[in-house]
């Protein structure tokens, strides 16, 4: 069984947030792209942000 991971995009300036937020959609997509392109056997079962694993 393969375990999943989640990515925390941060507060993104989009229509949903009324364009309030310090991050652009492009900045926030970087973590999701990094996770999506990891080789098989990469880290799983964690919440990731720009700097790595989100401590929660």
C-alpha positions in Angstrom: 0.0 0.0 0.0 1.3 3.4 -0.9 0.9 6.3 1.6 0.1 9.8 0.5 1.4 13.2 1.4 -0.1 16.7 1.5 1.3 20.0 0.5 0.6 23.3 2.4 0.5 26.1 -0.2 0.3 28.9 2.4 -1.9 32.0 2.0 -2.2 32.5 -1.7 -3.5 35.7 -3.4 -6.4 34.3 -5.4 -10.0 35.2 -6.1 -11.0 32.8 -3.3 -9.0 34.9 -0.7 -10.0 38.3 -2.2 -6.5 38.5 -3.6 -5.2 38.9 -0.1 -2.1 36.9 0.6 1.7 37.2 0.3 2.1 34.3 -2.2 1.4 34.0 -5.9 -0.2 30.8 -7.3 3.1 30.1 -9.0 5.0 30.3 -5.7 2.5 28.0 -4.0 2.6 25.5 -6.8 6.3 24.8 -6.4 5.8 22.4 -3.5 3.1 20.4 -5.2 5.3 20.2 -8.4 8.3 19.1 -6.3 6.2 16.3 -4.6 4.6 15.2 -7.9 8.0 14.7 -9.6 9.7 12.8 -6.8 11.0 9.4 -7.8 9.3 6.3 -6.6 10.1 5.5 -3.0 10.2 9.2 -2.1 9.0 10.5 1.3 5.3 9.9 2.1 2.9 10.3 4.9 3.8 13.9 5.8 2.6 17.4 5.2 5.1 19.4 3.2 5.7 23.1 2.7 8.5 25.2 1.0 11.2 24.3 3.6 10.3 20.6 3.8 8.1 18.8 6.3 5.5 21.0 8.0 5.8 20.4 11.8 2.3 19.7 13.1 
